[in-house]
Amino acid sequence: MIRLCNFSYITDTTSSKQVVKDSVQTLGMKVVWGPVELIDDFGVSYSSMYVANDLTGNYTVVIRGTNYESLKSWIGEDFQVHKAVKFSRFVKPAPSDAKISKGTCNGMDDLIKLKDKNNSGHVVSFLLQAKSMIKGFYVTGHSLGGTLTPPFYAYLCYKIFGGQPPLNINSSPFSFAGLTAGNKGFNDLLQTYIQTGDTNWRYVNPLDVAPNLWDGGDAIKTMYTPYGLPYAAPESDLIDYLIYRAKPNNYVQPDSSKLTLDTVFNTAKNSWISQAEYQHHSTTYISLVDKCYAKRNDQ
């Protein structure tokens, strides 16, 4: 899953979309929808997604994280936390207390707009046509993609399968380095879409700042101080301001879903921001996830 997420970051050009498809094939899978993207007025991609199939009926929706070059991604999706939006906008039966951040809402709207003209158009239309062949259903993403993974998983379960969790197939979200998507009411609703016993779908590096946004944020202030990197301006000014704006909405991570990866501090990254970037990067998560499963196999 984390490798599928990493492939989603390949530069969005006509040729690179083929590179994504070729990369996915190295895992014994095939891209069956997308990759597709939304482009802003400056020609920069701000939303992207594809669907992969392992040829045995397991379908995985892969949501790309933030494009670092896109202000629209940063401002419109990552940092719009001052307002919470009812999740019933996407899943009509959702209770009124189930809410996601405005940024998450914007990201959901963008994903729903994505359209593959060669494969049934929107992803919901594609998956509905493929429904009889689906033996397993998964949604995954890293960073912003990891933030959008839980709400988009719930949305697709509702739209494709009409209930929760999907019957007679394996299904799960797989979120890596995701920020906090919504409040407790949303997490309670999400849990009804998670199959019984299917825990640890949210993969977290303890030295990654992102999963602590916007859930309180206190851990961020001391995260790197044991290693001699104090939390200070200019990074602290922006983060503290955004956490202040988010606090009234009571965003919280679904902690029962967390799989904590082993911590590896990079001594070559000698500034707070460079360490934060390294700890959050998809390739770092590949290394940590590989070590996690190697450790499990040894046991």
DADAQUI-V441172 format. One line per field, one symbol per residue. phi: phi as a letter, one per 20 degrees, with the letter a starting at -180 (. if undefined). A space follows every 50 residues. Layout:
phi->???
This chain:
phi->.fffffffeggecgfffffgffffffemccfdbnfcbddefendfcbbab cdcemdoedceddfeffgedfffffedfdedfcddfffgdcgfgffeecc ffffgfffgffffgbdfecmnffffffffegfefdbcccbacmgffffgf ffffffgffedmabfgemcfbaecdcmfffebdfgffffggfeefgnedl edecegdefgfeddennffffdgdffdndfebfefffffffffgffgfel fbffgfeedeefeceeffedcgfffffffefffffgfffgfffffffff
